[in-house]
């Protein structure tokens, strides 16, 4: 079941009961759980409806931003869900390192293959993810990882029941999940322009630079990596404050190896590296 509800038939908000019923039909599931709002909602509903037959698993690699693993573990504990971590090895795949436009396919194929093997080993029927009905709709938001999910039979209960991002956040708030307002936190490799080889040292530089800016009061931030140049994106409303802080930011970025700093006047945009302008 991969079809979405026709937009004209949507109710608002989507009935929670639809999602719970869909999860109940799974019987058992390994949940690809990153700690973000979408996968947290799926984990919470699966834990409530499937009990011990639900297992959240977080893939861990050098592409994960600092603090994300610890936060995911703490949230799974608060939810009361079974949870494990699993090292993934996408960096061993030359096509992932090459960072062409299908990079996410190779990353997700690695993750979902390992989750599928774990599910088979434990006698668990399904692997599910947090893909929602809005994901991939924006023209510039390319998601080749969906191909890996389809290839490996991963189910997406949020998308299958028509839950959009706003539906998911509303349900997360109702469930009392601390991440209900959490900004999206995609993997660090998404900050590297296509065609530039993925290097773990570069991801650490990006991570340190973004951590500095978040600690400075910019919760939504992207540091796009162009060798020795860092192009920073924050919401338009934060541009003036960032510009006023520029001398301090330049010094901090120099400490992690960035010689030049560029502040993107267009502001933060999801998937901006897909924009060829």
N, C-alpha and C positions, 0 to 999 in steps of 0.2 A: 504493500500500500504506500505509494509515493505521491499520489495526486493531492493537490491542495484544494481547499474549498473555493468555489467561485466567489470572487470579491462581492458580487451583488447579493450573495446569500449569507454574508457574514452577519453575526450578531455582535454587539459590543457591550462589554468585553466578551471574549470567547468564553464559553462555559467551561469552568474548571472540571466539571463532571466528564466532559468529552475527553480531556487529557487523561484523567484518572481511568476511565474505561479503556482507553487505548493502551495504557500501561498495564492494566490488569491482564489484557489479552496476551501480553508478552510471555507471561509465566515466570521467566527468569531473564536477567540482563546484566551484562557488563556495561557500565556507563563510562564513556570517554569524558572524564571530568577534569576541567582545567582550573576550576575555582571561579570562573566568570559567572555572570548572572544566568545565562542560558543553561549551561551544564549544571549549575547549582540547583535550579528549579527542577530539572530532569532528575537529578540525584535525589532530591527531597521527595518528589512524588513517587519515584521508584522505591525508595526506602519505605515510604508509608504504605504503598500498595503491594509490594512484593516481599517486604521484610528481608529475611536473610538470603533470599534468592536474588537480591540486588547487590552488586558490588561496584563501587566507584573506583576507577583507576586513573591516576594522573601520570602521563608520560613526562619523563624528566630528561632534559638535554641542555646543551649550552645555549640553545635559543630561547630559554625561559628567562624572563626578567627577574632580577633579584627581589626576594620577598614573596614572589607569587606562590612558590611551593609551600612555604610556611603558612601563608594565608589560606591556601586550599586545604591543607591538613586540618587547620583549626576549624574551618567552616564545616568540613565533613564531620568532625567530632561534634560540633554544635548541632548539626542536623541529626546526628545519631545513626549515621549510615556506616556500613562496612566500607573500608577504604584502604587501598594499597597504592604504592608507587611502582613504576616500571621504567627502567632506563631504555630510551630509544636511541637508535644509532643511525639517524638520517645523515649524519656527517660522514659516514662511511660510503655513502652513495655519491658517485661522481656527478650524476645528473642533478642532484640537490645542490652540491657545491658550485656547480656551473651557474646556477641562479638564472636560468631562463624563465620564461613566463609560466612554465609548468612546474616551478619549484614546489609549490604547495602540494601538488599531486604526489610527489615523491615523499614528502614529509608525512602526509596523511596515510599514504600506503604503508609506510613503515609502522606508524602508530596503529592503524586499524588491523594490519596483519598480526601484530603482536597481541593485540586485544582479542582477535579472533582465535588465535592459538591458545591464549589463556582461557577463554570461554570454553573451548573444546576440552581442554585439560580438566576443567572444573565441572563439566557437564552442564554448562549454562547455555541456553538456547540462542539468545540474541546479543548483539553488540549494538548499542544505541549512542547517539550523540546529541548535542544541543542545537543543531541547525534549526533555525526558525523560518517562518514564512516570508520574512523580509530579507533574509540573507541572500546576497547575490543579485538582488533586484536592481540596485543602482548601476547605471551604465558603466561607471568607472571602477566598480567594485568586483574585480575578477576573482573567482573562487574555483580554481582547477581542482582543489582538494575534494570537491563534490564527486568528481569522477572516481576517485579512489573509494569513496564511501559506497557509491553504486556498485563498483566492481566487486567489493567485498561484502555486499549485502547488509551494510549498516543501516539501521532504522533511525528515523528522526521523528519522534513522537510530537514535538512541537510543530514542525512543519506539516506533518500529516493531519493534525487537527486544526490547522489554520492559525496558530498562535503567532502574532507579530511581535516585534521587539517591545512595543508598548504594552501588549498583553502580558508578556513575560515579566516585565518589570512590575506591573500591577500585581501579578500573582506572587512574585518574590516578596513584595512588600507585605501582602496579606499573610504569607507564610512566615514572616518575621526574619527573612534572610538579610543579613547585614550588607550584602552586596547588591541590594536592589537598585541602588543608584551608581554602582561602580562603573567607571568608564571602561570601554573595550580595551583589552590589553593583548593585542596580537603578538605573535612571536617576534623576537628581535630581528630576525632575518628579513622581515617585511620592511625594514628601514633601509635596506641596501638596494640600490637601483639594479634592475634586471641586466644581466650580462656581466656584472661585477662579482667575482668569485666570493663565496661566503667564507670568511675566516673567523675563527673563534675569538681571536684577539680583537678584531674589529667589533664584534658583538659586545665584548666586555666594555670597550670604549663607549659605545652607544648606551649601554646599560648605565654606566657611571654618569654620563652626561644627563640622561633622562632622570636618574635618581636625584641628581643635584637640583634640577629644575622642579621636580615634584616637591622636594624638601623646601624649596623656595616659594611654594604656594601656587604652583601650576599643575593641578591634578590631571589635566588633559594636555599632553605634550607628545610630540614626535620629533626625534632627532634623525633626520635623513642623512645618511652617510655617503659622502663623496670624497673618499680618501682623506686628505688633510682638512677638507672643508666640511663643516656641519651646517646643514640647513634646518633651522628650528621652526616648527609649526606649533602654534598655540591658538585657541579660539580668538576670533577678531577682537572680542571685548578685552582680551588680555594683552594685546599687542603693545599698547602704550606703556603698560607697566614693565613688560619685558624690555622694551627699548630703553627705558630709564635705567634698567639694571644692566645694560649691555656691558659696561666695563668690567663689572664683577663676573658676569657670565663668561666673558672672553678669557679672563684669568683662570677661572675654574676649568673651562674647556681645554685651555692650553696645558693644564696639568695632566690631562688624559690623552694629549696628543693631537688636538685639533688646532691648526694654525689659523684658520679662517672661520668666522662665524657669519652666517647669513640668516636674517630673520625674514621668513616668508610673509610678505604683506598681504597675501590672500588668506592667511589664517589656516587653521587646521582643517584638513579635508581627508575623509576616509579614502584610503586607496590612492593617494595623490601620485604615487609613483607609477600608477597606471595611466596617468595623464601625460600625453606626449607633448603638451604645450610648454 
